[in-house]
């Protein structure tokens, strides 16, 4: 089989290996599509962990395909099931524990950028039937993260207002999930040319930062001076302070982003009773609940572009350019 491995920062190489065999509690998945996240760029560039990336790591956490073989004790899945792997296979439910992180695909453990992978049956989730493999491949990280942000802590309620940042996967999934739950959505973007696309995707209002002198004030103005109930914060660093200015007294900032560095002063957040909640994807229980909502609403994830397996490096470059709207996908095999 074909696969990709990392042999140092930016050194993505195609290699060959035998098709793995599933153990007693494992399934063998023929991977059909893999999607990229900002986290994959950090791994690709050797910036994801202090001690770097393991030599020979198979990257990418998100992929979908069909089960082609099962182990002798597998009772959760069958040959032919269309599935995706969890970001952290050991996190089945409940609060996050540090021990789960070692199982994170494409970081602590080999990921999905291969023609075949084996996975423990508990770390595999069936995907909604109406999705194709490219769409299904977008779910494990970005979608579950967005779902956890809005429904995993103190859940978003109908009629509340959600602020979204940019046009990446997490933000667009959060836009969809907010609309499913009856919330009002405000999106901000650094590229004015993306305004119409965000409106077409259902945002109630869009602010282009280059055209807005003080975007937190503009957000408050759109909420009659009150501020938003939820901020899905995907930038990080100094942007968190601006998100706090846009949030209402007692609002929630769901902290996801690692795109920017910088100190966070908690004092202004404390004075306005704002809850800052860190999000690290989510467990299997949330993945399955999210899939039920996606199936009920027949929602189709936004896919920006699909690259062939042979052009995996080009897919990383496209994501790095930040011109995308939605998810960047690598097709591993024909559907």
C-alpha positions as CSV (number, residue, x, y, z in Angstrom):
1,X,0.0,0.0,0.0
2,X,1.0,3.7,-0.4
3,X,1.3,6.1,2.5
4,X,3.0,9.3,3.4
5,X,5.5,9.8,6.3
6,X,7.2,12.8,7.8
7,X,11.0,12.7,8.1
8,X,11.6,16.1,9.6
9,X,9.9,19.5,9.3
10,X,8.4,19.9,5.8
11,X,9.8,16.6,4.6
12,X,6.7,14.6,3.5
13,X,7.7,11.5,1.6
14,X,5.6,8.8,-0.1
15,X,6.5,5.3,1.0
16,X,5.3,1.8,0.5
17,X,4.3,-0.7,3.2
18,X,2.4,-4.0,3.5
19,X,-1.4,-3.7,4.1
20,X,-1.7,-4.1,7.9
21,X,-3.8,-6.9,9.5
22,X,-6.4,-6.1,12.1
23,X,-6.0,-7.6,15.6
24,X,-8.8,-9.3,17.4
25,X,-10.5,-6.0,18.5
26,X,-9.5,-4.0,15.4
27,X,-10.9,-3.2,12.0
28,X,-9.1,-2.6,8.7
29,X,-10.2,0.5,6.9
30,X,-9.6,1.3,3.3
31,X,-9.1,5.0,3.4
32,X,-11.0,7.0,0.7
33,X,-10.3,10.6,1.8
34,X,-8.3,12.6,4.3
35,X,-8.9,16.2,5.3
36,X,-6.5,18.7,6.6
37,X,-6.6,20.9,9.7
38,X,-4.4,23.7,10.9
39,X,-3.0,21.3,13.4
40,X,-1.6,19.2,10.5
41,X,0.3,22.3,9.3
42,X,1.9,22.5,12.8
43,X,2.8,18.9,12.7
44,X,4.1,19.2,9.1
45,X,6.3,22.1,10.1
46,X,7.6,20.5,13.3
47,X,5.8,23.0,15.5
48,X,3.3,20.8,17.2
49,X,5.3,19.6,20.2
50,X,8.4,20.8,22.0
51,X,10.4,17.7,21.1
52,X,9.2,17.8,17.5
53,X,7.5,15.1,15.5
54,X,8.4,11.4,15.6
55,X,10.6,10.3,12.7
56,X,8.4,8.4,10.1
57,X,5.1,9.6,11.5
58,X,2.1,9.1,9.2
59,X,0.4,12.5,9.4
60,X,-3.3,13.7,9.5
61,X,-5.9,12.9,12.0
62,X,-9.0,13.0,9.8
63,X,-10.0,10.4,7.3
64,X,-12.9,8.3,6.1
65,X,-13.3,5.0,4.3
66,X,-14.9,1.6,4.4
67,X,-14.2,-1.4,6.6
68,X,-12.7,-4.2,4.6
69,X,-11.8,-6.7,7.4
70,X,-12.6,-7.1,11.1
71,X,-10.9,-9.0,13.9
72,X,-12.4,-12.0,15.7
73,X,-13.8,-10.1,18.6
74,X,-15.2,-7.1,16.7
75,X,-18.9,-6.7,17.5
76,X,-19.4,-3.0,16.9
77,X,-18.8,-2.8,13.1
78,X,-19.0,-5.0,10.0
79,X,-17.3,-5.3,6.6
80,X,-18.7,-2.6,4.4
81,X,-19.5,0.0,7.1
82,X,-18.6,3.6,6.1
83,X,-16.6,5.0,8.9
84,X,-14.3,7.7,10.2
85,X,-11.7,7.4,13.0
86,X,-11.8,9.4,16.1
87,X,-9.2,12.1,16.7
88,X,-8.4,10.6,20.1
89,X,-9.6,6.9,19.9
90,X,-9.3,6.4,23.7
91,X,-11.6,9.3,24.6
92,X,-15.0,7.6,24.6
93,X,-16.9,10.0,26.9
94,X,-16.8,12.2,29.9
95,X,-14.2,14.9,30.6
96,X,-10.9,15.0,28.9
97,X,-8.0,13.1,30.6
98,X,-4.3,13.7,29.8
99,X,-3.8,10.0,29.0
100,X,-6.1,10.4,25.9
101,X,-3.7,12.7,24.1
102,X,-1.1,10.0,23.4
103,X,-3.6,8.3,21.1
104,X,-4.3,11.4,19.0
105,X,-3.9,10.4,15.3
106,X,-1.3,12.2,13.2
107,X,0.5,13.4,16.3
108,X,1.0,11.0,19.2
109,X,0.1,8.0,16.9
110,X,0.2,7.4,13.2
111,X,-2.5,9.1,11.3
112,X,-4.7,8.6,8.2
113,X,-2.6,9.6,5.2
114,X,-2.4,6.0,3.9
115,X,-4.4,3.7,1.7
116,X,-5.2,1.4,4.6
117,X,-5.2,1.8,8.4
118,X,-6.1,-0.4,11.3
119,X,-8.1,1.0,14.3
120,X,-9.6,-0.3,17.5
121,X,-13.3,-0.8,17.0
122,X,-14.1,1.6,19.8
123,X,-12.2,4.4,18.0
124,X,-14.2,4.2,14.8
125,X,-17.6,5.9,14.2
126,X,-20.0,5.3,11.4
127,X,-20.7,8.4,9.3
128,X,-24.0,9.8,8.0
129,X,-25.2,7.9,5.0
130,X,-25.8,11.0,2.8
131,X,-22.2,12.2,3.0
132,X,-19.6,11.2,0.4
133,X,-16.1,10.2,1.6
134,X,-14.6,13.7,1.1
135,X,-17.3,15.2,3.2
136,X,-17.2,12.5,5.9
137,X,-13.4,12.9,6.2
138,X,-13.9,16.5,7.5
139,X,-15.7,15.4,10.6
140,X,-13.3,14.0,13.3
141,X,-11.4,17.1,14.3
142,X,-13.0,20.3,13.0
143,X,-16.6,19.3,13.2
144,X,-16.4,17.6,16.7
145,X,-14.4,20.6,18.0
146,X,-17.2,23.0,16.8
147,X,-19.9,20.7,18.3
148,X,-18.0,20.5,21.6
149,X,-17.7,24.3,21.7
150,X,-21.4,25.0,21.3
151,X,-23.0,21.9,22.9
152,X,-20.3,20.3,25.1
153,X,-20.2,22.6,28.1
154,X,-23.0,25.0,28.9
155,X,-24.9,24.5,25.7
156,X,-25.9,27.2,23.3
157,X,-29.6,28.0,23.5
158,X,-32.0,29.1,20.7
159,X,-32.0,32.8,20.2
160,X,-28.5,33.4,21.5
161,X,-25.8,35.0,19.3
162,X,-22.6,33.3,18.2
163,X,-19.5,35.0,16.8
164,X,-17.4,33.1,14.3
165,X,-13.9,33.9,13.1
166,X,-12.8,33.3,9.5
167,X,-13.8,30.6,7.0
168,X,-11.8,27.6,8.2
169,X,-13.4,24.2,9.0
170,X,-14.2,24.8,12.7
171,X,-15.8,28.2,12.0
172,X,-18.0,26.9,9.2
173,X,-19.1,23.8,11.2
174,X,-19.9,26.1,14.1
175,X,-21.9,28.3,11.7
176,X,-23.9,25.3,10.7
177,X,-24.4,23.9,14.2
178,X,-25.4,27.4,15.5
179,X,-28.1,27.7,12.8
180,X,-29.3,24.1,13.5
181,X,-29.8,25.2,17.2
182,X,-31.7,28.4,16.3
183,X,-28.9,30.9,17.1
184,X,-28.1,34.2,15.4
185,X,-24.6,34.2,13.8
186,X,-22.1,37.0,13.2
187,X,-18.9,36.2,11.2
188,X,-15.7,38.2,10.9
189,X,-13.2,37.7,8.1
190,X,-9.8,39.2,7.2
191,X,-10.7,39.0,3.5
192,X,-13.6,41.1,2.3
193,X,-14.1,39.0,-0.8
194,X,-15.3,36.1,1.4
195,X,-18.3,38.2,2.7
196,X,-20.8,37.0,0.1
197,X,-19.8,33.4,0.6
198,X,-20.3,33.6,4.3
199,X,-23.7,35.2,3.8
200,X,-24.6,32.5,1.3
201,X,-23.7,29.9,3.9
202,X,-26.2,31.4,6.4
203,X,-24.3,34.0,8.4
204,X,-26.8,36.6,9.6
205,X,-24.1,39.4,9.5
206,X,-20.5,39.5,8.2
207,X,-17.8,42.0,9.2
208,X,-14.7,42.4,7.1
209,X,-11.9,43.4,9.5
210,X,-9.9,45.5,7.0
211,X,-13.0,47.7,6.5
212,X,-13.8,47.9,10.3
213,X,-11.8,50.2,12.5
214,X,-13.0,48.5,15.7
215,X,-14.5,45.1,15.0
216,X,-15.4,44.2,18.7
217,X,-17.4,47.5,18.8
218,X,-19.0,46.7,15.5
219,X,-20.1,43.3,16.9
220,X,-21.5,44.9,20.0
221,X,-23.4,47.4,17.8
222,X,-25.0,44.5,15.9
223,X,-26.2,43.1,19.3
224,X,-27.6,46.5,20.5
225,X,-24.5,47.0,22.7
226,X,-24.9,43.8,24.6
227,X,-22.3,41.6,23.0
228,X,-22.5,38.0,21.8
229,X,-23.3,35.0,24.0
230,X,-20.6,32.7,22.4
231,X,-17.3,33.3,20.6
232,X,-15.8,30.3,18.7
233,X,-12.2,31.6,19.1
234,X,-10.0,30.0,16.5
235,X,-7.1,32.5,16.4
236,X,-5.7,32.6,19.9
237,X,-3.0,34.8,21.4
238,X,-3.8,38.5,21.6
239,X,-7.1,38.0,19.6
240,X,-8.6,36.5,22.8
241,X,-8.7,40.0,24.3
242,X,-10.6,41.3,21.3
243,X,-13.0,38.4,21.5
244,X,-13.6,39.3,25.2
245,X,-14.5,42.8,24.1
246,X,-17.1,41.4,21.7
247,X,-18.7,39.0,24.2
248,X,-21.5,40.0,26.6
249,X,-21.1,40.1,30.3
250,X,-21.3,36.4,31.4
251,X,-20.7,35.2,27.8
252,X,-18.5,32.3,26.8
253,X,-15.3,32.2,24.8
254,X,-14.6,28.7,23.4
255,X,-10.8,28.8,23.0
256,X,-9.6,26.6,20.1
257,X,-7.1,28.7,18.2
258,X,-3.3,28.3,18.1
259,X,-2.6,30.3,15.0
260,X,-1.4,33.3,17.0
261,X,0.8,33.6,20.1
262,X,0.7,36.2,22.8
263,X,-0.2,36.7,26.4
264,X,-3.8,36.7,27.7
265,X,-4.7,39.1,30.5
266,X,-7.6,37.4,32.4
267,X,-8.5,40.5,34.4
268,X,-10.9,42.1,31.8
269,X,-12.6,38.7,31.3
270,X,-13.0,38.2,35.0
271,X,-14.5,41.7,35.5
272,X,-17.2,40.9,33.0
273,X,-17.8,37.3,34.2
274,X,-16.7,35.8,30.9
275,X,-16.0,32.1,30.9
276,X,-12.9,31.1,28.9
277,X,-13.2,27.4,28.0
278,X,-10.5,25.4,26.4
279,X,-11.6,23.0,23.6
280,X,-9.5,20.0,22.6
281,X,-11.8,18.2,20.0
282,X,-14.2,15.9,21.9
283,X,-15.1,12.3,22.8
284,X,-16.9,9.6,20.9
285,X,-20.2,10.4,22.5
286,X,-20.1,13.9,21.1
287,X,-19.1,12.6,17.6
288,X,-22.1,10.4,17.5
289,X,-24.5,13.1,18.8
290,X,-23.1,15.4,16.2
291,X,-23.6,12.8,13.4
292,X,-27.2,12.4,14.4
293,X,-27.8,16.2,14.0
294,X,-25.9,16.2,10.7
295,X,-28.1,13.3,9.4
296,X,-31.3,14.9,10.7
297,X,-30.6,18.2,8.9
298,X,-29.0,16.5,5.9
299,X,-26.1,18.9,6.3
300,X,-23.2,18.7,3.9
301,X,-19.8,20.0,5.1
302,X,-18.2,22.7,3.0
303,X,-15.3,21.3,1.0
304,X,-13.0,23.9,-0.6
305,X,-10.9,21.7,-2.8
306,X,-10.0,18.1,-3.3
307,X,-6.4,17.1,-4.2
308,X,-5.3,13.7,-5.6
309,X,-3.2,11.5,-3.3
310,X,-0.1,12.1,-5.4
311,X,-0.4,15.9,-4.7
312,X,-0.6,15.7,-0.9
313,X,2.1,18.3,-0.6
314,X,0.1,20.7,-2.7
315,X,-2.9,20.3,-0.4
316,X,-0.7,21.4,2.6
317,X,0.5,24.4,0.6
318,X,-3.1,25.3,-0.4
319,X,-4.2,25.2,3.3
320,X,-1.1,27.3,4.3
321,X,-2.1,30.0,1.8
322,X,-5.3,30.6,3.8
323,X,-7.4,31.4,0.7
324,X,-9.7,28.4,1.3
325,X,-13.3,28.5,2.4
326,X,-14.1,25.2,4.1
327,X,-12.1,22.0,4.2
328,X,-9.1,20.9,2.1
329,X,-9.3,17.2,1.2
330,X,-6.9,14.7,-0.2
331,X,-8.6,11.9,-2.2
332,X,-6.9,8.6,-1.3
333,X,-9.0,6.3,-3.6
334,X,-11.9,6.5,-6.0
335,X,-15.3,6.3,-4.4
